Every structure is written in C-alpha cells, then in structure tokens.
Amino acid sequence: MAQIEKARYIPIATFVLPENCWTEHFYAPQVSAQEKFLQKYVGNKTAQELVENQRHEAELYDKYKEFYGYVFYIGKKI
C-alpha cells in the first residue's frame, strides 16, 4: 500500500481471486492453447521457452497455492 500511495494513488480496494479462478479458468484452459501455440510455432525455441515458463508457473501455483496468492489493488490517481 505504501508503494501505491508513494506513486500518488489513493487506495480504493483490494481483492483476492478464489483458487478456482486460477486453476479452472486460467491454468486449465492454457493447456490446449499452449499445444496449439506450439503446433503453430514448431521448432521455435522462444515459443517453447515461453510455454515451459507458463507450465512451470502453473506447477508452482499448484504446489504452493496454500501459501501464497495474487492480490489486486484498485487505486485512484491523486
């Protein structure tokens, strides 16, 4: 919150999305999208690394979701 205020914003609200928003509505749909993306860019090292990083993020979330989450902040510029 201090960083938001230092950037000259007034904090309006904060919220945390429920776990299922990430598991069911973010990470799960990525699986088929990643496959299509890799098929489109076969042999492209950058595309492969991107998907590897996305999969790693999903694995980390699945493994540690009990210990951390994402918070969204809404602020109004002063």
MOPAC internal coordinates of N, CA, C and O (Angstrom, degrees):
PM7 1SCF
backbone

  N    0.0000 0     0.00 0     0.00 0    0    0    0
  C    1.4406 1     0.00 0     0.00 0    1    0    0
  C    1.5303 1   109.98 1     0.00 0    2    1    0
  O    1.2310 1   120.50 1   146.61 1    3    2    1
  N    1.3186 1   116.65 1   -33.39 1    3    2    1
  C    1.4584 1   119.68 1   179.68 1    5    3    2
  C    1.5207 1   111.50 1   -62.64 1    6    5    3
  O    1.2310 1   120.60 1   141.32 1    7    6    5
  N    1.3224 1   116.46 1   -38.68 1    7    6    5
  C    1.4652 1   120.13 1   178.68 1    9    7    6
  C    1.5219 1   111.20 1   -65.68 1   10    9    7
  O    1.2310 1   120.70 1   141.66 1   11   10    9
  N    1.3100 1   116.26 1   -38.34 1   11   10    9
  C    1.4693 1   120.30 1   178.44 1   13   11   10
  C    1.5292 1   109.63 1   -63.58 1   14   13   11
  O    1.2310 1   121.01 1   133.92 1   15   14   13
  N    1.3178 1   115.67 1   -46.08 1   15   14   13
  C    1.4617 1   120.00 1   179.96 1   17   15   14
  C    1.5219 1   111.52 1   -66.89 1   18   17   15
  O    1.2310 1   120.22 1   141.64 1   19   18   17
  N    1.3317 1   117.19 1   -38.36 1   19   18   17
  C    1.4618 1   121.28 1   177.97 1   21   19   18
  C    1.5309 1   110.75 1   -62.62 1   22   21   19
  O    1.2310 1   120.51 1   146.63 1   23   22   21
  N    1.3302 1   116.62 1   -33.37 1   23   22   21
  C    1.4706 1   121.64 1   178.18 1   25   23   22
  C    1.5300 1   111.28 1   -79.64 1   26   25   23
  O    1.2310 1   120.83 1  -173.06 1   27   26   25
  N    1.3330 1   116.01 1     6.94 1   27   26   25
  C    1.4623 1   123.23 1   176.66 1   29   27   26
  C    1.5279 1   113.16 1    69.24 1   30   29   27
  O    1.2310 1   121.31 1  -135.90 1   31   30   29
  N    1.3300 1   115.09 1    44.10 1   31   30   29
  C    1.4545 1   122.29 1   172.02 1   33   31   30
  C    1.5212 1   108.98 1  -116.75 1   34   33   31
  O    1.2310 1   120.82 1   -32.15 1   35   34   33
  N    1.3085 1   116.03 1   147.85 1   35   34   33
  C    1.4608 1   121.97 1   172.67 1   37   35   34
  C    1.5259 1   106.87 1   -95.46 1   38   37   35
  O    1.2310 1   119.59 1   -56.92 1   39   38   37
  N    1.3227 1   118.38 1   123.08 1   39   38   37
  C    1.4704 1   119.61 1   177.68 1   41   39   38
  C    1.5325 1   110.44 1   -64.88 1   42   41   39
  O    1.2310 1   121.00 1   -51.88 1   43   42   41
  N    1.3091 1   115.70 1   128.12 1   43   42   41
  C    1.4694 1   121.21 1   179.84 1   45   43   42
  C    1.5315 1   110.24 1  -104.58 1   46   45   43
  O    1.2310 1   120.69 1   134.89 1   47   46   45
  N    1.3377 1   116.28 1   -45.11 1   47   46   45
  C    1.4695 1   119.92 1  -177.53 1   49   47   46
  C    1.5247 1   110.00 1  -162.17 1   50   49   47
  O    1.2310 1   121.35 1   -19.69 1   51   50   49
  N    1.3180 1   115.03 1   160.31 1   51   50   49
  C    1.4621 1   122.23 1   170.55 1   53   51   50
  C    1.5222 1   106.88 1  -135.26 1   54   53   51
  O    1.2310 1   120.77 1   -29.19 1   55   54   53
  N    1.3151 1   116.13 1   150.81 1   55   54   53
  C    1.4589 1   118.78 1   175.74 1   57   55   54
  C    1.5219 1   110.41 1  -154.15 1   58   57   55
  O    1.2310 1   121.43 1   -26.44 1   59   58   57
  N    1.3121 1   114.87 1   153.56 1   59   58   57
  C    1.4532 1   123.23 1   177.72 1   61   59   58
  C    1.5284 1   106.97 1  -116.96 1   62   61   59
  O    1.2310 1   120.63 1   -49.33 1   63   62   61
  N    1.3185 1   116.40 1   130.67 1   63   62   61
  C    1.4621 1   119.67 1   176.62 1   65   63   62
  C    1.5233 1   109.72 1   -77.77 1   66   65   63
  O    1.2310 1   119.70 1   -36.70 1   67   66   65
  N    1.3172 1   118.17 1   143.30 1   67   66   65
  C    1.4639 1   120.86 1   177.36 1   69   67   66
  C    1.5305 1   111.35 1   -63.47 1   70   69   67
  O    1.2310 1   121.09 1   -23.79 1   71   70   69
  N    1.2995 1   115.52 1   156.21 1   71   70   69
  C    1.4713 1   122.14 1  -178.01 1   73   71   70
  C    1.5302 1   111.99 1   -52.29 1   74   73   71
  O    1.2310 1   119.90 1   137.13 1   75   74   73
  N    1.3344 1   117.79 1   -42.87 1   75   74   73
  C    1.4661 1   119.46 1  -175.72 1   77   75   74
  C    1.5320 1   112.66 1   -64.58 1   78   77   75
  O    1.2310 1   120.09 1   157.27 1   79   78   77
  N    1.3300 1   117.43 1   -22.73 1   79   78   77
  C    1.4669 1   119.07 1   175.61 1   81   79   78
  C    1.5183 1   110.05 1   -63.11 1   82   81   79
  O    1.2310 1   120.68 1   143.53 1   83   82   81
  N    1.3237 1   116.31 1   -36.47 1   83   82   81
  C    1.4646 1   120.31 1   179.54 1   85   83   82
  C    1.5231 1   110.94 1   -80.85 1   86   85   83
  O    1.2310 1   120.08 1   132.81 1   87   86   85
  N    1.3302 1   117.45 1   -47.19 1   87   86   85
  C    1.4590 1   119.79 1  -174.39 1   89   87   86
  C    1.5280 1   112.46 1   -72.00 1   90   89   87
  O    1.2310 1   120.25 1   130.86 1   91   90   89
  N    1.3221 1   117.13 1   -49.14 1   91   90   89
  C    1.4663 1   121.06 1  -174.64 1   93   91   90
  C    1.5273 1   114.11 1   -85.52 1   94   93   91
  O    1.2310 1   120.75 1   145.23 1   95   94   93
  N    1.3263 1   116.17 1   -34.77 1   95   94   93
  C    1.4626 1   119.53 1  -170.77 1   97   95   94
  C    1.5218 1   114.63 1  -108.38 1   98   97   95
  O    1.2310 1   120.18 1   173.04 1   99   98   97
  N    1.3304 1   117.26 1    -6.96 1   99   98   97
  C    1.4597 1   119.79 1   178.62 1  101   99   98
  C    1.5312 1   110.92 1  -120.76 1  102  101   99
  O    1.2310 1   120.60 1   118.41 1  103  102  101
  N    1.3301 1   116.45 1   -61.59 1  103  102  101
  C    1.4656 1   118.90 1  -175.24 1  105  103  102
  C    1.5305 1   113.14 1   -72.89 1  106  105  103
  O    1.2310 1   119.44 1   136.50 1  107  106  105
  N    1.3217 1   118.67 1   -43.50 1  107  106  105
  C    1.4702 1   120.39 1  -178.16 1  109  107  106
  C    1.5285 1   112.76 1   -59.67 1  110  109  107
  O    1.2310 1   118.61 1   132.68 1  111  110  109
  N    1.3351 1   120.26 1   -47.32 1  111  110  109
  C    1.4657 1   119.65 1   179.38 1  113  111  110
  C    1.5318 1   113.37 1   -65.47 1  114  113  111
  O    1.2310 1   120.47 1   159.10 1  115  114  113
  N    1.3291 1   116.70 1   -20.90 1  115  114  113
  C    1.4571 1   119.47 1   179.68 1  117  115  114
  C    1.5237 1   112.44 1   -64.72 1  118  117  115
  O    1.2310 1   120.14 1   150.78 1  119  118  117
  N    1.3184 1   117.34 1   -29.22 1  119  118  117
  C    1.4660 1   120.71 1  -174.99 1  121  119  118
  C    1.5251 1   110.88 1   -57.08 1  122  121  119
  O    1.2310 1   119.83 1   126.73 1  123  122  121
  N    1.3204 1   117.92 1   -53.27 1  123  122  121
  C    1.4675 1   119.91 1  -178.94 1  125  123  122
  C    1.5282 1   110.94 1   -70.20 1  126  125  123
  O    1.2310 1   120.26 1   143.82 1  127  126  125
  N    1.3230 1   117.10 1   -36.18 1  127  126  125
  C    1.4693 1   120.16 1   178.35 1  129  127  126
  C    1.5264 1   110.75 1   -64.02 1  130  129  127
  O    1.2310 1   120.42 1   141.28 1  131  130  129
  N    1.3162 1   116.81 1   -38.72 1  131  130  129
  C    1.4654 1   120.59 1   178.29 1  133  131  130
  C    1.5253 1   111.19 1   -65.39 1  134  133  131
  O    1.2310 1   120.59 1   139.37 1  135  134  133
  N    1.3247 1   116.48 1   -40.63 1  135  134  133
  C    1.4680 1   119.69 1   178.77 1  137  135  134
  C    1.5301 1   110.93 1   -62.55 1  138  137  135
  O    1.2310 1   120.55 1   134.66 1  139  138  137
  N    1.3186 1   116.55 1   -45.34 1  139  138  137
  C    1.4730 1   120.52 1   177.66 1  141  139  138
  C    1.5257 1   110.96 1   -61.67 1  142  141  139
  O    1.2310 1   120.72 1   138.28 1  143  142  141
  N    1.3115 1   116.23 1   -41.72 1  143  142  141
  C    1.4616 1   122.03 1   179.54 1  145  143  142
  C    1.5308 1   110.47 1   -62.17 1  146  145  143
  O    1.2310 1   120.72 1   135.19 1  147  146  145
  N    1.3318 1   116.23 1   -44.81 1  147  146  145
  C    1.4651 1   119.79 1   179.79 1  149  147  146
  C    1.5306 1   111.73 1   -66.62 1  150  149  147
  O    1.2310 1   120.31 1   144.75 1  151  150  149
  N    1.3290 1   117.01 1   -35.25 1  151  150  149
  C    1.4675 1   120.32 1   176.94 1  153  151  150
  C    1.5280 1   110.56 1   -66.52 1  154  153  151
  O    1.2310 1   120.75 1   142.57 1  155  154  153
  N    1.3094 1   116.18 1   -37.43 1  155  154  153
  C    1.4572 1   120.63 1  -179.80 1  157  155  154
  C    1.5272 1   111.08 1   -68.70 1  158  157  155
  O    1.2310 1   120.42 1   144.99 1  159  158  157
  N    1.3169 1   116.80 1   -35.01 1  159  158  157
  C    1.4664 1   121.78 1  -176.26 1  161  159  158
  C    1.5283 1   111.57 1  -116.99 1  162  161  159
  O    1.2310 1   121.24 1  -132.03 1  163  162  161
  N    1.3251 1   115.24 1    47.97 1  163  162  161
  C    1.4688 1   121.12 1  -179.79 1  165  163  162
  C    1.5264 1   109.78 1   -54.80 1  166  165  163
  O    1.2310 1   121.46 1   -49.94 1  167  166  165
  N    1.3289 1   114.81 1   130.06 1  167  166  165
  C    1.4543 1   120.47 1   176.66 1  169  167  166
  C    1.5158 1   115.03 1    81.50 1  170  169  167
  O    1.2310 1   119.94 1   177.55 1  171  170  169
  N    1.3183 1   117.72 1    -2.45 1  171  170  169
  C    1.4633 1   121.27 1  -179.54 1  173  171  170
  C    1.5305 1   108.24 1   -83.72 1  174  173  171
  O    1.2310 1   120.64 1   -68.01 1  175  174  173
  N    1.3219 1   116.39 1   111.99 1  175  174  173
  C    1.4612 1   121.85 1  -175.61 1  177  175  174
  C    1.5304 1   111.74 1   -61.40 1  178  177  175
  O    1.2310 1   120.04 1   139.96 1  179  178  177
  N    1.3194 1   117.53 1   -40.04 1  179  178  177
  C    1.4635 1   121.19 1  -179.45 1  181  179  178
  C    1.5227 1   110.39 1   -63.50 1  182  181  179
  O    1.2310 1   120.19 1   137.23 1  183  182  181
  N    1.3281 1   117.24 1   -42.77 1  183  182  181
  C    1.4658 1   121.57 1   178.80 1  185  183  182
  C    1.5255 1   110.12 1   -63.34 1  186  185  183
  O    1.2310 1   120.49 1   137.47 1  187  186  185
  N    1.3163 1   116.68 1   -42.53 1  187  186  185
  C    1.4639 1   120.82 1   179.31 1  189  187  186
  C    1.5283 1   111.47 1   -63.50 1  190  189  187
  O    1.2310 1   120.51 1   137.96 1  191  190  189
  N    1.3236 1   116.64 1   -42.04 1  191  190  189
  C    1.4662 1   120.51 1   179.22 1  193  191  190
  C    1.5217 1   111.66 1   -65.97 1  194  193  191
  O    1.2310 1   120.68 1   141.89 1  195  194  193
  N    1.3259 1   116.31 1   -38.11 1  195  194  193
  C    1.4567 1   120.02 1   177.39 1  197  195  194
  C    1.5266 1   110.58 1   -59.62 1  198  197  195
  O    1.2310 1   120.85 1   130.95 1  199  198  197
  N    1.3194 1   115.97 1   -49.05 1  199  198  197
  C    1.4651 1   120.37 1  -178.69 1  201  199  198
  C    1.5264 1   110.60 1   -65.65 1  202  201  199
  O    1.2310 1   120.16 1   141.14 1  203  202  201
  N    1.3132 1   117.31 1   -38.86 1  203  202  201
  C    1.4698 1   120.05 1   176.60 1  205  203  202
  C    1.5239 1   110.77 1   -59.59 1  206  205  203
  O    1.2310 1   120.41 1   137.01 1  207  206  205
  N    1.3208 1   116.83 1   -42.99 1  207  206  205
  C    1.4680 1   120.52 1   178.74 1  209  207  206
  C    1.5239 1   111.57 1   -65.41 1  210  209  207
  O    1.2310 1   120.12 1   139.77 1  211  210  209
  N    1.3206 1   117.37 1   -40.23 1  211  210  209
  C    1.4635 1   120.69 1   178.07 1  213  211  210
  C    1.5297 1   110.86 1   -63.86 1  214  213  211
  O    1.2310 1   120.74 1   138.44 1  215  214  213
  N    1.3128 1   116.20 1   -41.56 1  215  214  213
  C    1.4705 1   120.54 1   178.94 1  217  215  214
  C    1.5205 1   110.69 1   -66.85 1  218  217  215
  O    1.2310 1   120.59 1   141.45 1  219  218  217
  N    1.3175 1   116.48 1   -38.55 1  219  218  217
  C    1.4633 1   120.24 1   178.07 1  221  219  218
  C    1.5321 1   110.36 1   -63.54 1  222  221  219
  O    1.2310 1   120.57 1   137.38 1  223  222  221
  N    1.3340 1   116.51 1   -42.62 1  223  222  221
  C    1.4676 1   120.59 1   177.37 1  225  223  222
  C    1.5227 1   110.86 1   -58.83 1  226  225  223
  O    1.2310 1   120.36 1   136.00 1  227  226  225
  N    1.3326 1   116.91 1   -44.00 1  227  226  225
  C    1.4636 1   121.13 1   179.94 1  229  227  226
  C    1.5271 1   110.54 1   -63.56 1  230  229  227
  O    1.2310 1   120.24 1   139.61 1  231  230  229
  N    1.3269 1   117.15 1   -40.39 1  231  230  229
  C    1.4708 1   120.76 1   177.80 1  233  231  230
  C    1.5223 1   111.18 1   -63.36 1  234  233  231
  O    1.2310 1   120.73 1   136.78 1  235  234  233
  N    1.3398 1   116.20 1   -43.22 1  235  234  233
  C    1.4635 1   119.67 1   179.03 1  237  235  234
  C    1.5272 1   111.22 1   -63.43 1  238  237  235
  O    1.2310 1   120.81 1   138.51 1  239  238  237
  N    1.3279 1   116.06 1   -41.49 1  239  238  237
  C    1.4585 1   118.87 1   178.74 1  241  239  238
  C    1.5238 1   110.07 1   -62.98 1  242  241  239
  O    1.2310 1   120.44 1   135.11 1  243  242  241
  N    1.3251 1   116.77 1   -44.89 1  243  242  241
  C    1.4604 1   120.40 1  -179.54 1  245  243  242
  C    1.5348 1   111.00 1   -61.16 1  246  245  243
  O    1.2310 1   120.76 1   139.94 1  247  246  245
  N    1.3013 1   116.16 1   -40.06 1  247  246  245
  C    1.4622 1   120.87 1  -177.04 1  249  247  246
  C    1.5362 1   112.40 1   -74.29 1  250  249  247
  O    1.2310 1   119.87 1   142.43 1  251  250  249
  N    1.3284 1   117.85 1   -37.57 1  251  250  249
  C    1.4599 1   121.38 1  -171.17 1  253  251  250
  C    1.5251 1   115.47 1  -116.33 1  254  253  251
  O    1.2310 1   120.05 1  -168.67 1  255  254  253
  N    1.3250 1   117.51 1    11.33 1  255  254  253
  C    1.4710 1   120.10 1  -174.19 1  257  255  254
  C    1.5349 1   113.68 1   -59.44 1  258  257  255
  O    1.2310 1   120.21 1   159.45 1  259  258  257
  N    1.3091 1   117.20 1   -20.55 1  259  258  257
  C    1.4641 1   119.54 1   177.94 1  261  259  258
  C    1.5322 1   111.83 1   -73.56 1  262  261  259
  O    1.2310 1   120.74 1   162.93 1  263  262  261
  N    1.3161 1   116.20 1   -17.07 1  263  262  261
  C    1.4579 1   120.56 1  -172.42 1  265  263  262
  C    1.5299 1   114.41 1  -109.41 1  266  265  263
  O    1.2310 1   119.85 1   167.34 1  267  266  265
  N    1.3209 1   117.89 1   -12.66 1  267  266  265
  C    1.4674 1   119.10 1   179.10 1  269  267  266
  C    1.5192 1   109.64 1  -153.55 1  270  269  267
  O    1.2310 1   121.35 1   -12.14 1  271  270  269
  N    1.3144 1   115.02 1   167.86 1  271  270  269
  C    1.4552 1   120.80 1   177.61 1  273  271  270
  C    1.5173 1   109.07 1  -160.36 1  274  273  271
  O    1.2310 1   121.09 1     5.16 1  275  274  273
  N    1.2857 1   115.52 1  -174.84 1  275  274  273
  C    1.4544 1   121.63 1   179.84 1  277  275  274
  C    1.5203 1   108.94 1  -109.15 1  278  277  275
  O    1.2310 1   120.50 1   -46.75 1  279  278  277
  N    1.3128 1   116.64 1   133.25 1  279  278  277
  C    1.4618 1   122.00 1   177.10 1  281  279  278
  C    1.5204 1   107.54 1  -113.86 1  282  281  279
  O    1.2310 1   120.85 1   -44.14 1  283  282  281
  N    1.3100 1   115.98 1   135.86 1  283  282  281
  C    1.4522 1   121.73 1   177.70 1  285  283  282
  C    1.5179 1   108.60 1  -108.17 1  286  285  283
  O    1.2310 1   121.35 1   -42.37 1  287  286  285
  N    1.3099 1   115.02 1   137.63 1  287  286  285
  C    1.4563 1   121.54 1  -178.35 1  289  287  286
  C    1.5283 1   109.04 1  -116.99 1  290  289  287
  O    1.2310 1   121.27 1   -42.71 1  291  290  289
  N    1.3082 1   115.18 1   137.29 1  291  290  289
  C    1.4513 1   121.74 1   175.37 1  293  291  290
  C    1.5331 1   106.93 1  -116.30 1  294  293  291
  O    1.2310 1   121.46 1   -52.51 1  295  294  293
  N    1.3226 1   114.81 1   127.49 1  295  294  293
  C    1.4559 1   119.38 1  -178.85 1  297  295  294
  C    1.5138 1   110.91 1  -136.36 1  298  297  295
  O    1.2310 1   121.46 1   -18.71 1  299  298  297
  N    1.2979 1   114.82 1   161.29 1  299  298  297
  C    1.4566 1   121.40 1   178.67 1  301  299  298
  C    1.5235 1   107.96 1  -119.20 1  302  301  299
  O    1.2310 1   120.22 1   -50.79 1  303  302  301
  N    1.3251 1   117.18 1   129.21 1  303  302  301
  C    1.4525 1   122.18 1  -179.92 1  305  303  302
  C    1.5248 1   109.95 1   -63.90 1  306  305  303
  O    1.2310 1   121.18 1   -46.15 1  307  306  305
  N    1.3024 1   115.34 1   133.85 1  307  306  305
  C    1.4715 1   120.61 1   179.32 1  309  307  306
  C    1.5305 1   109.17 1   -74.78 1  310  309  307
  O    1.2310 1   120.10 1   180.00 1  311  310  309

